[in-house]
Amino acid sequence: QMHCTYCGASQIWMPNETVVVQDEDPAIATQAKSILLVDDDDLILRLLQKVLESWDANIETATNGKDALSKLASRHFDLMICDLQMPEMSGQVLFDHIQDNALLPVTRILFLTGDKRAETKGFLDRSGCYYLYKPIQFMDFANQVQAVLADEAKDADV
């Protein structure tokens, strides 16, 4: 049992159904993916980690943009899933550093945000990255991650 950091309500997280990864390309299924989760909310990190671990992914976490930047500079990740609003370094500033240093293609970034203001939407649209709004619907999340990783396999074939 966990407590929501937004409203404080007690939450029991149990999957309603098993998430099945639909791989058309066997290369996707045979290689464990390396995923960096970046969020300052421990509950979100743990929930997303739980979902992704069921896919046999190698997962690292960071609680802010500075920590994520250091991890991105030191190793390869197939995907970064990142909150936009974090202390020390926001997701938008992290994105600028990633672009300046060519650390990760925009098609390998999935932003998560609860901020639906026009300026945030404008940044997300201009970035070219995938994004989802919080609260996250876990089937939408699973489908989006799967789409990003499937695009990676297509890029590798080119």
Secondary structure by P-SEA (a helix, b strand, c coil): cccccccccbbbbbbcbbbbbbcccaaaaabbbbbbbbcccaaaaaaaaaaaaaaccbbbbbccaaaaaaaaacccccbbbbbcccccccaaaaaaaaaaacccccccbbbbbccccaaaaaaaaaacccccccccaaaaaaaaaaaaaaaaaaaaac
